[in-house]
């Protein structure tokens, strides 16, 4: 038997009003709105559903509840991860047990248009159906007790899973999901396809080309300060002035996309940007691994707009090239500027790559 079953005498325990009902409804409805705003594509192997790993609001609750769980369990726990999910009509959850990172798990109901039973086998192997109201939680022995949900007949049901490991236990090294940063890092790199119409992209490129004399050789701060012999950045730049008509055009589309990013990641401050640079990479052009945060520049998030796609090479790479992205014409990519996000532009093999870069501050 597990510590959980030894302690509670059963594979589960229902906790009413684990979070205030009004808070549960607010969080659930915020998630539903973000799905609509960001046009998130559902996962569909178990009916349409929407999943989000380590939503920042849920991680905050995951961490805040540690003391309460310590008292409830009589042992200390460490946060592993949070998982936010919305089911749609026809959604279900197959019978399963969970991985060791879920040593102590809670399923918390946020909102829905119909009651839906959380099903679990008790310590004798008999099925039990539990009905949760908004804010209610069931804490359960996820790695050992089989649990599931039958087919949902309502339209939407939002719940969050909070997972912990026992301090001093066999799986304590899995706190914060064994610091699974690769998955988490990718979550914050968001690509918005065709955010700028193709004709707008063409207009911006042509405007810059008509003012060829304003292009300059782009450098890094280190190159400029220390006169490096090796050039980590090989491209040209065009500074967009506030008096240029394309400034307002770029502001319109970039600010709209930044709002989508801020809705999904509300802890990012992206209300203002630093102005726009049009970058031109010709064959051999590149930008080696670097980060955009610097003591001189307090940058919050990096925004890259791709203005054309008739070139080869020029991919945006993160996480030691484990995550490389071919941007389409009009795509916008946003990601944090901090030290966790070193990135590079691979060498251009043919054609010319035009892009816009700005940073939110």
C-alpha positions as CSV (number, residue, x, y, z in Angstrom):
1,X,0.0,0.0,0.0
2,X,1.1,3.6,-0.6
3,X,1.6,6.3,2.0
4,X,-1.5,7.9,0.7
5,X,-3.8,4.9,1.3
6,X,-2.1,4.2,4.6
7,X,-2.8,7.7,5.7
8,X,-6.4,8.2,4.5
9,X,-7.5,4.6,4.6
10,X,-8.7,5.0,1.1
11,X,-7.5,5.9,-2.4
12,X,-9.2,9.3,-2.5
13,X,-10.6,12.1,-0.3
14,X,-13.0,14.8,-1.4
15,X,-12.2,18.3,-0.2
16,X,-15.1,20.7,-0.5
17,X,-14.4,24.4,-1.3
18,X,-10.7,23.7,-1.8
19,X,-10.6,27.0,-3.5
20,X,-13.4,29.6,-3.3
21,X,-16.2,28.8,-5.8
22,X,-16.2,32.3,-7.2
23,X,-12.4,32.0,-7.8
24,X,-12.9,28.6,-9.5
25,X,-15.5,30.0,-11.8
26,X,-13.3,33.0,-12.7
27,X,-10.3,30.9,-13.5
28,X,-12.3,28.5,-15.6
29,X,-14.0,31.2,-17.6
30,X,-10.7,33.0,-18.1
31,X,-9.3,29.8,-19.6
32,X,-12.3,29.3,-21.8
33,X,-11.9,32.9,-23.1
34,X,-8.2,32.4,-23.8
35,X,-9.0,29.4,-25.9
36,X,-11.4,31.5,-28.0
37,X,-9.0,34.5,-28.2
38,X,-6.0,32.5,-29.2
39,X,-7.8,30.1,-31.5
40,X,-6.2,27.2,-29.8
41,X,-6.5,23.9,-31.7
42,X,-8.1,21.1,-29.5
43,X,-6.5,17.8,-28.8
44,X,-8.9,15.1,-30.0
45,X,-7.8,11.6,-29.2
46,X,-10.3,11.4,-26.3
47,X,-12.9,13.8,-27.6
48,X,-12.2,17.5,-28.2
49,X,-10.2,18.9,-25.3
50,X,-7.8,21.8,-24.6
51,X,-4.7,21.2,-22.4
52,X,-2.3,23.7,-20.9
53,X,0.8,22.7,-18.9
54,X,1.9,24.9,-15.9
55,X,-0.5,27.8,-16.5
56,X,1.0,30.5,-14.3
57,X,-2.2,31.1,-12.3
58,X,-2.4,27.4,-11.5
59,X,1.3,27.2,-10.6
60,X,0.7,30.0,-8.1
61,X,-2.2,28.0,-6.4
62,X,-0.1,24.8,-6.7
63,X,2.6,26.5,-4.6
64,X,0.3,28.4,-2.2
65,X,-1.4,25.1,-1.2
66,X,1.7,23.4,-0.1
67,X,1.3,24.3,3.6
68,X,-2.4,23.2,3.6
69,X,-1.4,19.9,2.0
70,X,1.4,19.4,4.5
71,X,-1.1,19.6,7.3
72,X,-3.6,17.3,5.5
73,X,-1.1,14.6,4.7
74,X,1.0,14.8,7.9
75,X,4.1,15.0,5.6
76,X,5.7,17.7,3.5
77,X,5.1,17.8,-0.2
78,X,6.9,19.5,-3.1
79,X,5.1,20.9,-6.2
80,X,5.5,18.8,-9.4
81,X,3.3,20.5,-12.0
82,X,-0.2,21.8,-12.8
83,X,-2.3,20.9,-15.8
84,X,-5.3,22.8,-17.0
85,X,-7.9,21.1,-19.2
86,X,-11.2,21.9,-20.9
87,X,-13.3,19.0,-22.2
88,X,-16.0,19.4,-24.8
89,X,-19.0,17.3,-25.8
90,X,-18.0,13.7,-26.2
91,X,-14.9,14.1,-24.1
92,X,-13.8,11.2,-21.9
93,X,-10.8,10.0,-19.9
94,X,-9.6,6.4,-20.4
95,X,-8.9,4.2,-17.4
96,X,-5.3,4.8,-16.3
97,X,-2.9,5.4,-13.5
98,X,-0.4,8.3,-13.6
99,X,3.4,8.7,-13.6
100,X,5.5,9.1,-10.4
101,X,5.4,13.0,-10.7
102,X,1.7,12.6,-9.7
103,X,2.5,10.9,-6.3
104,X,-0.1,13.1,-4.6
105,X,-2.7,14.5,-7.1
106,X,-5.7,16.7,-6.9
107,X,-8.4,17.1,-9.6
108,X,-10.1,20.5,-9.0
109,X,-13.4,21.4,-10.7
110,X,-13.5,25.0,-12.0
111,X,-16.6,25.3,-14.2
112,X,-18.9,23.4,-16.5
113,X,-22.5,23.3,-17.9
114,X,-23.3,19.9,-16.5
115,X,-22.3,17.6,-13.6
116,X,-19.7,14.9,-14.5
117,X,-18.5,12.1,-12.3
118,X,-14.8,11.6,-11.5
119,X,-14.4,7.8,-11.3
120,X,-11.8,6.0,-9.3
121,X,-11.3,2.5,-7.9
122,X,-11.3,2.3,-4.1
123,X,-8.8,0.3,-2.1
124,X,-10.9,-2.9,-2.8
125,X,-10.9,-2.3,-6.5
126,X,-14.6,-1.2,-6.6
127,X,-15.6,1.8,-8.9
128,X,-16.6,5.0,-7.1
129,X,-18.2,8.0,-8.7
130,X,-17.6,11.5,-7.3
131,X,-19.4,14.7,-8.2
132,X,-17.5,17.9,-7.6
133,X,-18.9,21.4,-7.6
134,X,-16.8,24.5,-8.6
135,X,-13.9,24.8,-6.2
136,X,-14.2,21.2,-4.9
137,X,-11.2,18.9,-5.2
138,X,-10.5,15.2,-5.0
139,X,-7.1,14.3,-3.7
140,X,-6.2,10.8,-4.8
141,X,-3.5,8.1,-5.2
142,X,-2.9,8.7,-8.9
143,X,0.1,6.4,-9.5
144,X,-1.7,3.4,-7.9
145,X,-5.5,3.8,-8.1
146,X,-7.1,3.4,-11.6
147,X,-9.2,6.5,-12.4
148,X,-11.2,7.7,-15.4
149,X,-14.2,9.7,-16.7
150,X,-17.1,8.4,-18.8
151,X,-18.2,10.3,-22.0
152,X,-19.3,13.8,-21.3
153,X,-22.7,14.8,-22.5
154,X,-22.5,18.6,-21.8
155,X,-20.8,21.3,-23.8
156,X,-17.8,22.2,-21.7
157,X,-16.1,21.2,-18.4
158,X,-13.0,22.8,-17.1
159,X,-10.8,21.3,-14.4
160,X,-7.2,21.6,-13.3
161,X,-4.9,18.9,-12.0
162,X,-2.3,19.8,-9.3
163,X,0.4,17.2,-8.7
164,X,3.0,16.9,-5.9
165,X,5.7,14.5,-4.7
166,X,6.5,13.7,-1.0
167,X,9.6,15.3,0.5
168,X,11.9,12.5,1.5
169,X,10.0,10.1,-0.6
170,X,11.1,7.9,-3.5
171,X,10.2,10.6,-6.1
172,X,11.2,13.8,-4.4
173,X,13.7,14.4,-7.2
174,X,10.7,15.0,-9.5
175,X,9.8,18.3,-7.9
176,X,8.7,20.8,-10.5
177,X,8.5,17.8,-12.8
178,X,12.3,17.2,-12.6
179,X,12.7,20.7,-13.8
180,X,11.5,19.7,-17.2
181,X,12.5,23.0,-18.7
182,X,12.5,21.9,-22.3
183,X,8.8,21.4,-22.4
184,X,8.1,24.5,-20.3
185,X,10.4,26.7,-22.4
186,X,8.7,25.7,-25.7
187,X,5.4,26.6,-24.1
188,X,6.4,30.3,-24.0
189,X,7.6,30.4,-27.6
190,X,4.4,31.3,-29.5
191,X,4.1,31.4,-33.3
192,X,1.1,33.4,-34.8
193,X,0.8,32.4,-38.4
194,X,0.0,35.0,-41.0
195,X,-0.5,37.7,-38.4
196,X,0.3,40.3,-41.2
197,X,-1.4,40.0,-44.6
198,X,1.0,39.3,-47.4
199,X,0.3,42.6,-49.1
200,X,1.2,44.5,-45.9
201,X,4.5,42.5,-45.7
202,X,5.3,43.5,-49.3
203,X,4.5,47.1,-48.6
204,X,6.9,47.3,-45.6
205,X,9.7,45.6,-47.5
206,X,9.3,47.9,-50.5
207,X,9.2,51.0,-48.3
208,X,12.6,50.0,-46.8
209,X,14.1,49.2,-50.2
210,X,13.1,52.6,-51.5
211,X,15.3,54.1,-48.8
212,X,18.3,51.9,-49.3
213,X,20.7,54.6,-47.8
214,X,19.1,54.1,-44.4
215,X,20.3,50.5,-44.0
216,X,23.3,50.0,-41.7
217,X,25.5,47.1,-40.7
218,X,23.8,45.5,-37.6
219,X,26.1,44.7,-34.7
220,X,25.8,43.3,-31.2
221,X,26.6,45.4,-28.1
222,X,29.7,43.3,-27.5
223,X,31.0,43.9,-31.0
224,X,30.5,47.7,-30.6
225,X,32.1,47.8,-27.2
226,X,34.9,45.3,-27.4
227,X,35.7,45.4,-31.2
228,X,35.4,41.7,-31.6
229,X,37.3,40.1,-34.5
230,X,34.6,37.5,-34.9
231,X,31.2,38.8,-36.0
232,X,28.4,36.8,-34.3
233,X,25.8,38.9,-36.2
234,X,25.9,39.3,-40.0
235,X,23.0,41.3,-41.3
236,X,21.8,44.8,-42.1
237,X,19.3,46.9,-40.3
238,X,16.8,49.7,-41.1
239,X,15.5,51.8,-38.2
240,X,11.8,52.6,-38.5
241,X,11.2,56.2,-37.3
242,X,8.0,57.3,-35.6
243,X,7.4,59.6,-38.6
244,X,7.6,56.7,-41.1
245,X,4.0,55.6,-42.2
246,X,5.0,51.9,-41.7
247,X,5.5,52.6,-38.0
248,X,1.8,52.7,-37.4
249,X,1.2,49.8,-39.7
250,X,3.6,47.7,-37.7
251,X,2.2,48.9,-34.4
252,X,-1.3,47.9,-35.4
253,X,-0.5,44.2,-36.2
254,X,2.2,43.7,-33.5
255,X,0.2,45.2,-30.7
256,X,-2.8,43.0,-31.6
257,X,-0.6,39.9,-31.5
258,X,1.1,41.0,-28.2
259,X,-2.4,41.2,-26.6
260,X,-3.0,37.6,-27.5
261,X,0.3,36.6,-25.9
262,X,-0.4,38.7,-22.8
263,X,-3.8,37.0,-22.4
264,X,-2.2,33.6,-22.4
265,X,0.8,34.7,-20.2
266,X,-0.6,37.6,-18.1
267,X,2.5,37.9,-16.0
268,X,4.4,39.4,-19.0
269,X,4.4,43.2,-19.2
270,X,4.1,43.9,-22.9
271,X,2.2,47.1,-23.0
272,X,5.0,49.1,-24.7
273,X,7.6,48.2,-27.4
274,X,11.0,49.6,-28.1
275,X,10.4,50.6,-31.8
276,X,11.0,48.6,-34.9
277,X,14.1,47.5,-36.8
278,X,13.8,45.9,-40.2
279,X,16.6,43.3,-40.7
280,X,17.9,42.0,-44.0
281,X,19.9,38.7,-44.1
282,X,21.5,37.9,-47.5
283,X,23.3,34.6,-48.3
284,X,25.8,33.8,-45.5
285,X,23.9,36.2,-43.1
286,X,23.3,34.8,-39.6
287,X,23.0,35.6,-36.0
288,X,24.7,33.2,-33.6
289,X,23.3,32.1,-30.2
290,X,22.5,35.1,-28.0
291,X,19.9,36.4,-25.5
292,X,18.1,39.7,-25.8
293,X,18.1,40.7,-22.2
294,X,21.0,43.0,-21.1
295,X,21.8,45.2,-18.1
296,X,21.4,48.2,-20.4
297,X,18.1,47.0,-21.9
298,X,15.3,45.8,-19.6
299,X,13.6,43.7,-22.2
300,X,10.6,41.6,-21.3
301,X,9.7,39.7,-24.5
302,X,11.1,39.5,-28.0
303,X,8.9,39.9,-31.0
304,X,10.0,38.8,-34.5
305,X,7.9,39.4,-37.7
306,X,8.8,37.5,-40.8
307,X,8.2,39.6,-44.0
308,X,8.9,37.0,-46.7
309,X,9.5,33.3,-47.1
310,X,11.3,33.1,-50.5
311,X,14.6,32.1,-49.0
312,X,16.3,29.0,-47.7
313,X,18.1,28.7,-44.3
314,X,17.3,31.5,-41.8
315,X,15.6,29.3,-39.3
316,X,14.9,30.6,-35.7
317,X,16.5,28.1,-33.3
318,X,16.0,27.7,-29.5
319,X,17.2,25.2,-26.9
320,X,20.5,24.2,-28.5
321,X,18.7,23.7,-31.9
322,X,16.3,21.2,-30.4
323,X,13.5,23.6,-31.3
324,X,13.9,25.2,-34.8
325,X,11.2,27.1,-36.6
326,X,10.7,27.9,-40.2
327,X,8.7,31.1,-40.2
328,X,6.1,31.8,-42.9
329,X,5.4,35.1,-44.6
330,X,3.6,37.4,-42.1
331,X,4.2,35.1,-39.1
332,X,4.9,36.7,-35.7
333,X,6.9,34.8,-33.0
334,X,7.0,36.0,-29.4
335,X,9.1,34.6,-26.6
336,X,10.8,35.8,-23.4
337,X,14.0,37.9,-23.8
338,X,15.6,36.5,-20.6
339,X,18.7,34.3,-20.1
340,X,16.6,31.1,-20.5
341,X,16.0,31.8,-24.2
342,X,19.3,31.8,-26.1
343,X,18.4,31.7,-29.8
344,X,20.0,32.1,-33.2
345,X,19.2,32.6,-36.9
346,X,20.8,29.9,-39.0
347,X,22.8,31.0,-42.1
348,X,20.9,32.1,-45.1
349,X,21.6,29.6,-48.0
350,X,19.8,31.4,-50.8
351,X,17.5,34.4,-51.2
352,X,17.1,37.3,-48.8
353,X,15.3,37.2,-45.5
354,X,13.5,40.3,-44.3
355,X,12.1,40.5,-40.8
356,X,11.1,43.0,-38.1
357,X,12.3,42.8,-34.5
358,X,11.1,44.7,-31.5
359,X,11.2,44.1,-27.7
360,X,8.5,44.8,-25.2
361,X,9.7,46.8,-22.2
